[in-house]
């Protein structure tokens, strides 16, 4: 009997996919769960073509990462309460 991939968590799907590399169905389910490009946030390049850092883009990306970490930490605290 095949596992119910839809009921698996992302972590479980990844583990299954690594253990059953010939099976593409769990990857299809995992891929279907990702955020569509139309909803994704796109950031500018961190360096110019000549390798010079673009400080403003780096600052924006760092701030977005900080916010994401804070949201994850808050969600974790809320779920533990």
C-alpha positions as CSV (number, residue, x, y, z in Angstrom):
1,X,0.0,0.0,0.0
2,X,1.3,3.5,-0.9
3,X,1.8,6.1,1.8
4,X,-0.6,9.0,1.9
5,X,1.8,11.7,0.8
6,X,-0.8,14.5,1.2
7,X,-1.0,13.7,5.0
8,X,2.8,13.7,5.5
9,X,4.7,16.7,6.8
10,X,7.3,18.3,4.6
11,X,10.0,16.7,6.7
12,X,8.4,13.3,6.3
13,X,8.1,13.8,2.6
14,X,11.8,14.7,2.3
15,X,12.9,11.7,4.4
16,X,10.7,9.4,2.2
17,X,12.1,10.9,-1.0
18,X,15.7,10.3,0.1
19,X,14.9,6.7,1.1
20,X,12.9,6.0,-2.1
21,X,14.8,8.0,-4.8
22,X,13.0,6.3,-7.6
23,X,9.6,7.5,-6.5
24,X,8.8,11.0,-7.8
25,X,5.3,11.3,-6.3
26,X,6.5,12.7,-2.9
27,X,8.6,15.3,-4.7
28,X,5.5,16.3,-6.7
29,X,3.5,16.8,-3.5
30,X,6.3,18.7,-1.9
31,X,6.8,20.9,-4.9
32,X,3.0,21.6,-5.0
33,X,3.2,23.0,-1.4
34,X,5.7,25.7,-2.2
35,X,4.8,29.3,-2.4
36,X,4.0,30.2,-6.0
37,X,6.4,32.7,-7.7
38,X,3.5,35.2,-8.0
39,X,3.3,35.3,-4.1
40,X,7.1,35.1,-3.4
41,X,9.2,38.1,-2.4
42,X,12.0,38.7,-4.7
43,X,15.1,40.6,-3.6
44,X,17.8,42.3,-5.6
45,X,21.2,40.9,-6.1
46,X,23.7,41.2,-3.2
47,X,26.6,42.1,-5.5
48,X,27.0,44.0,-8.7
49,X,28.4,42.3,-11.8
50,X,31.9,43.4,-10.9
51,X,31.6,41.8,-7.4
52,X,31.0,45.0,-5.5
53,X,28.5,44.5,-2.6
54,X,25.2,46.4,-3.0
55,X,24.8,47.6,0.6
56,X,21.2,48.6,0.3
57,X,20.1,45.2,-1.0
58,X,22.1,43.4,1.7
59,X,20.5,45.6,4.3
60,X,17.0,44.8,3.0
61,X,17.7,41.1,2.8
62,X,19.1,41.0,6.4
63,X,16.1,42.8,7.7
64,X,13.7,40.4,5.9
65,X,15.7,37.5,7.5
66,X,15.5,39.0,10.9
67,X,11.7,39.5,10.6
68,X,11.3,35.9,9.4
69,X,13.2,34.6,12.4
70,X,11.2,36.7,14.8
71,X,7.9,35.4,13.2
72,X,9.1,31.8,13.5
73,X,10.2,32.3,17.2
74,X,6.8,34.0,18.0
75,X,4.9,31.1,16.3
76,X,7.0,28.6,18.3
77,X,6.3,30.4,21.6
78,X,2.6,30.6,20.7
79,X,2.4,26.9,20.0
80,X,4.2,26.1,23.3
81,X,1.7,28.2,25.3
